[in-house]
Amino acid sequence: MAKFSEIQQVIINATDTFAQGLEKTGTYAFRLAKRRITSDMDVNFPTNSDSPHLIRSDKNETLANDIINNLLNAMFTSTFNNRLEAFASVPKEINERTLQYYRDNFGEPSAETIREANAQSVKCTTVINQAMGETALFDNIFAPATNAMFGHISKGSTVNATVTDMENRINNRFTSYLRPLGASLLQACARDINAIYADSFELVWVSYKRRPTDADRRDYCVAHESRLGNNPTHYHINEVKQEWSNWDGGDWEGMIKGTNSNNILTYAGGYNCYHYYEYVKASQVNAADKARARSKGYI
């Protein structure tokens, strides 16, 4: 029987594979760029400096453009396109596994529901291609690096400072930006597809879960995480929509900007959140949780 937690492993594996592939390519490309910065650019040696300073010159600006172009050529190859295509196809697998989960646990969804979920998976693929394609990566990773390099040249920064800044803006950016972005997009996709199937079975109760091995421990998620074991905490979806989106004044660590009652079931704890909603039948909800929801007017 399919387990909903298995979808989390699909997301983790896909994100790791995509990010690690780009990180490996980026490390190699940056090594070449670093060599050119340290060996080809014109420098001078000010007194009391342990690192040469870049000289503001047409030659250095031309070399800076050339280095960035070489980086782009090394990154955006057919290999990158193949990796992105594979990553962007993951929503299809998420949909297939979610469908099997509902078939195993609740019955056969309607043909209309399956079509709606299929359409959502296609939409997710489009969003991923836009958010993680060549143009987006250039705008969010390489364009800032380019501007930084020219800034270092214009200020006569040291070669060491220039190289370190470039490394932070490119290599480290893959880890701090690309991997969380990929995971966030797939998680949001999985939650939306999940909600489509749940709605078709009129499921309005959820538990808020994570895999035991996941380290997502932001305060928002700790506050709402369901108890583990045979008697988990369940929440009515209206309780989630109305209360959770305003938790801590609607401004918690990791929250995706614009999170509100209409999209809290999509965004959950926010950027890079690995929690998921597991929908259950009302008969599975304990009396205390029903009483809490009833006292608040949600049922």
C-alpha positions as CSV (number, residue, x, y, z in Angstrom):
1,M,0.0,0.0,0.0
2,A,1.4,3.4,-1.0
3,K,2.5,5.7,1.8
4,F,2.3,9.5,1.5
5,S,5.7,9.9,3.1
6,E,7.3,8.2,0.1
7,I,6.5,11.3,-2.0
8,Q,8.9,13.2,0.3
9,Q,11.7,10.9,-0.7
10,V,11.0,11.4,-4.4
11,I,11.3,15.2,-3.8
12,I,14.5,14.9,-1.8
13,N,16.2,12.6,-4.3
14,A,15.2,14.8,-7.3
15,T,16.4,18.0,-5.7
16,D,19.7,16.5,-4.6
17,T,20.4,15.0,-8.0
18,F,19.7,18.3,-9.8
19,A,21.5,20.5,-7.4
20,Q,24.5,18.2,-7.0
21,G,24.9,18.0,-10.7
22,L,25.0,21.8,-11.1
23,E,27.2,22.2,-8.1
24,K,29.8,19.9,-9.6
25,T,29.7,21.7,-12.9
26,G,29.8,25.1,-11.1
27,T,32.8,24.0,-9.1
28,Y,34.7,23.1,-12.2
29,A,33.7,26.2,-14.1
30,F,34.6,28.5,-11.2
31,R,38.0,26.8,-10.8
32,L,38.8,27.9,-14.4
33,A,37.4,31.4,-13.7
34,K,39.5,31.7,-10.6
35,R,42.7,30.8,-12.5
36,R,42.0,33.5,-15.0
37,I,41.3,36.2,-12.4
38,T,44.6,35.4,-10.6
39,S,46.8,34.9,-13.7
40,D,45.4,37.0,-16.6
41,M,44.1,40.3,-15.0
42,D,46.3,43.3,-14.6
43,V,47.2,44.1,-10.9
44,N,49.5,46.2,-8.8
45,F,51.0,45.5,-5.4
46,P,50.3,48.3,-2.9
47,T,52.5,48.5,0.1
48,N,51.5,46.4,3.1
49,S,49.2,44.2,1.1
50,D,49.5,40.4,0.9
51,S,47.3,40.3,-2.2
52,P,47.6,42.2,-5.5
53,H,44.9,44.7,-6.3
54,L,43.0,44.7,-9.6
55,I,43.6,47.6,-11.8
56,R,40.7,49.5,-13.4
57,S,41.3,49.0,-17.1
58,D,39.7,48.2,-20.4
59,K,41.6,44.9,-20.4
60,N,40.3,43.8,-17.1
61,E,36.7,44.7,-17.9
62,T,37.0,42.8,-21.2
63,L,38.5,39.8,-19.3
64,A,35.6,40.0,-16.7
65,N,33.1,39.7,-19.5
66,D,35.0,36.9,-21.0
67,I,35.2,35.0,-17.7
68,I,31.5,35.3,-17.1
69,N,30.7,34.2,-20.7
70,N,33.0,31.1,-20.2
71,L,31.2,30.4,-16.9
72,L,27.8,30.5,-18.7
73,N,29.0,28.3,-21.5
74,A,30.3,25.8,-19.0
75,M,27.0,25.8,-17.1
76,F,24.3,25.9,-19.7
77,T,25.0,22.9,-21.9
78,S,22.9,20.1,-23.2
79,T,23.7,18.4,-19.9
80,F,22.0,21.2,-18.0
81,N,19.0,21.0,-20.3
82,N,18.7,17.3,-19.7
83,R,19.0,17.7,-15.9
84,L,16.4,20.4,-15.9
85,E,14.1,18.3,-18.1
86,A,14.4,15.4,-15.6
87,F,13.8,17.6,-12.6
88,A,10.8,19.3,-14.3
89,S,9.2,15.9,-14.9
90,V,9.1,15.1,-11.2
91,P,5.5,16.6,-10.8
92,K,4.3,13.8,-13.0
93,E,5.7,11.2,-10.7
94,I,4.3,13.0,-7.7
95,N,0.9,13.0,-9.2
96,E,1.1,9.3,-10.1
97,R,2.2,8.4,-6.5
98,T,-0.5,10.6,-5.0
99,L,-3.2,9.0,-7.1
100,Q,-2.0,5.6,-6.1
101,Y,-2.1,6.6,-2.4
102,Y,-5.7,7.8,-2.7
103,R,-6.7,4.7,-4.6
104,D,-5.2,2.5,-1.9
105,N,-6.7,4.4,1.0
106,F,-9.9,6.1,-0.2
107,G,-11.0,4.6,-3.5
108,E,-11.0,5.5,-7.1
109,P,-11.1,9.3,-7.8
110,S,-13.4,10.6,-10.4
111,A,-12.1,11.1,-14.0
112,E,-12.6,14.8,-13.6
113,T,-10.4,14.8,-10.5
114,I,-7.7,12.9,-12.2
115,R,-7.8,15.4,-15.1
116,E,-7.5,18.3,-12.7
117,A,-4.5,16.7,-11.0
118,N,-2.9,16.0,-14.3
119,A,-3.3,19.6,-15.3
120,Q,-1.8,20.8,-12.0
121,S,1.2,18.6,-12.6
122,V,1.7,20.1,-16.0
123,K,1.4,23.6,-14.5
124,C,4.0,22.7,-11.9
125,T,6.4,21.6,-14.7
126,T,5.9,25.0,-16.4
127,V,6.6,26.9,-13.2
128,I,9.8,24.8,-12.6
129,N,11.1,25.5,-16.1
130,Q,10.5,29.2,-15.6
131,A,12.0,29.4,-12.1
132,M,15.0,27.2,-12.6
133,G,15.8,27.7,-16.3
134,E,18.8,29.4,-17.9
135,T,17.3,32.9,-17.7
136,A,16.3,32.6,-14.1
137,L,19.6,31.2,-13.0
138,F,21.5,34.0,-14.9
139,D,19.3,36.7,-13.3
140,N,19.7,35.3,-9.7
141,I,23.2,33.9,-9.8
142,F,25.4,35.0,-12.6
143,A,24.2,38.6,-13.1
144,P,24.9,39.5,-9.5
145,A,28.3,37.9,-9.8
146,T,29.0,39.8,-13.0
147,N,28.1,43.1,-11.3
148,A,30.2,42.2,-8.3
149,M,33.3,41.5,-10.5
150,F,33.0,44.9,-12.2
151,G,32.6,46.5,-8.8
152,H,35.8,44.9,-7.6
153,I,37.6,46.1,-10.7
154,S,36.3,49.7,-10.3
155,K,37.3,49.8,-6.6
156,G,40.7,48.2,-7.1
157,S,39.8,45.4,-4.7
158,T,42.3,42.7,-3.9
159,V,42.4,39.6,-6.1
160,N,41.7,37.5,-2.9
161,A,38.6,39.5,-2.1
162,T,37.3,39.3,-5.7
163,V,37.8,35.5,-5.9
164,T,36.1,35.0,-2.5
165,D,33.2,37.1,-3.4
166,M,32.7,35.4,-6.7
167,E,32.9,32.0,-5.0
168,N,30.2,33.1,-2.5
169,R,28.0,34.4,-5.2
170,I,28.2,31.4,-7.5
171,N,29.2,28.2,-5.8
172,N,27.6,28.9,-2.4
173,R,24.5,30.3,-4.2
174,F,23.7,26.9,-5.6
175,T,23.4,25.6,-2.1
176,S,21.7,28.6,-0.5
177,Y,19.3,29.4,-3.4
178,L,19.0,26.7,-5.9
179,R,18.5,23.6,-3.7
180,P,15.9,25.3,-1.4
181,L,14.1,26.7,-4.4
182,G,13.8,23.3,-6.1
183,A,12.6,21.7,-3.0
184,S,10.1,24.4,-2.3
185,L,8.6,24.2,-5.8
186,L,8.2,20.5,-5.6
187,Q,6.7,20.6,-2.1
188,A,4.2,23.2,-3.2
189,C,3.3,21.1,-6.2
190,A,2.8,18.0,-4.0
191,R,0.6,19.8,-1.6
192,D,-1.6,21.3,-4.4
193,I,-2.0,17.9,-6.1
194,N,-2.7,16.3,-2.7
195,A,-5.4,18.9,-2.0
196,I,-7.2,18.2,-5.3
197,Y,-7.6,14.5,-4.5
198,A,-8.5,15.2,-0.9
199,D,-11.2,17.7,-1.9
200,S,-12.8,15.1,-4.3
201,F,-13.3,12.8,-1.3
202,E,-14.5,15.7,0.9
203,L,-11.6,15.2,3.3
204,V,-11.4,18.2,5.6
205,W,-9.1,16.9,8.4
206,V,-5.3,16.9,8.3
207,S,-2.3,16.0,10.3
208,Y,0.8,18.1,9.8
209,K,3.8,15.7,9.4
210,R,7.4,15.4,8.4
211,R,9.6,12.3,7.9
212,P,11.4,11.4,11.2
213,T,14.7,12.0,9.4
214,D,13.9,15.5,8.2
215,A,15.5,18.4,10.1
216,D,12.9,21.0,9.3
217,R,12.5,22.5,12.8
218,R,11.5,26.1,12.4
219,D,9.3,27.5,15.2
220,Y,6.2,27.6,13.0
221,C,6.4,23.9,12.1
222,V,7.2,22.8,15.7
223,A,4.2,24.7,16.9
224,H,1.8,22.9,14.5
225,E,3.5,19.6,14.0
226,S,1.2,16.6,14.7
227,R,2.0,14.3,17.6
228,L,3.6,11.1,16.4
229,G,2.4,7.7,17.2
230,N,-1.1,6.1,17.2
231,N,-3.0,9.2,18.3
232,P,-1.8,12.2,16.2
233,T,-3.2,15.7,16.4
234,H,-5.6,16.5,13.6
235,Y,-6.7,19.9,12.4
236,H,-9.7,21.0,10.4
237,I,-8.5,22.7,7.2
238,N,-10.4,25.9,8.1
239,E,-8.5,26.0,11.3
240,V,-5.3,25.8,9.3
241,K,-6.4,28.4,6.8
242,Q,-7.7,31.0,9.3
243,E,-5.2,30.6,12.2
244,W,-2.0,29.2,10.9
245,S,-1.5,31.9,8.2
246,N,-1.6,34.5,10.9
247,W,0.7,32.7,13.3
248,D,3.2,35.0,15.0
249,G,1.6,38.0,13.4
250,G,1.9,36.4,9.9
251,D,5.7,36.9,9.8
252,W,7.6,33.8,10.9
253,E,11.1,32.7,10.0
254,G,11.1,31.1,6.6
255,M,7.6,32.3,5.6
256,I,7.1,32.8,1.9
257,K,6.1,36.4,1.2
258,G,2.4,36.7,0.5
259,T,1.3,33.6,2.5
260,N,-2.3,33.9,3.5
261,S,-5.4,31.9,4.2
262,N,-5.8,31.1,0.5
263,N,-2.4,29.5,0.0
264,I,-1.3,28.3,3.4
265,L,-2.1,24.7,2.3
266,T,0.3,25.2,-0.5
267,Y,3.2,27.0,1.2
268,A,2.9,25.4,4.7
269,G,5.9,26.5,6.8
270,G,7.4,28.4,3.9
271,Y,10.7,28.3,2.0
272,N,12.3,24.9,2.0
273,C,9.7,23.4,4.3
274,Y,9.5,19.6,4.1
275,H,6.3,19.2,6.0
276,Y,3.2,17.8,4.4
277,Y,-0.5,17.5,5.1
278,E,-1.9,14.1,5.5
279,Y,-5.7,14.1,4.9
280,V,-7.8,11.7,6.9
281,K,-11.5,10.7,7.3
282,A,-13.5,12.3,10.1
283,S,-13.8,8.9,11.7
284,Q,-10.0,8.9,12.3
285,V,-10.0,12.2,14.3
286,N,-10.1,12.0,18.1
287,A,-12.8,13.6,20.1
288,A,-10.5,16.2,21.6
289,D,-9.5,17.6,18.2
290,K,-13.2,17.7,17.1
291,A,-14.1,19.5,20.3
292,R,-11.4,22.1,19.7
293,A,-12.5,22.7,16.2
294,R,-16.2,22.9,17.2
295,S,-15.4,25.4,20.0
296,K,-13.9,27.6,17.4
297,G,-16.8,27.3,15.0
298,Y,-15.0,25.3,12.3
299,I,-17.5,22.5,12.4
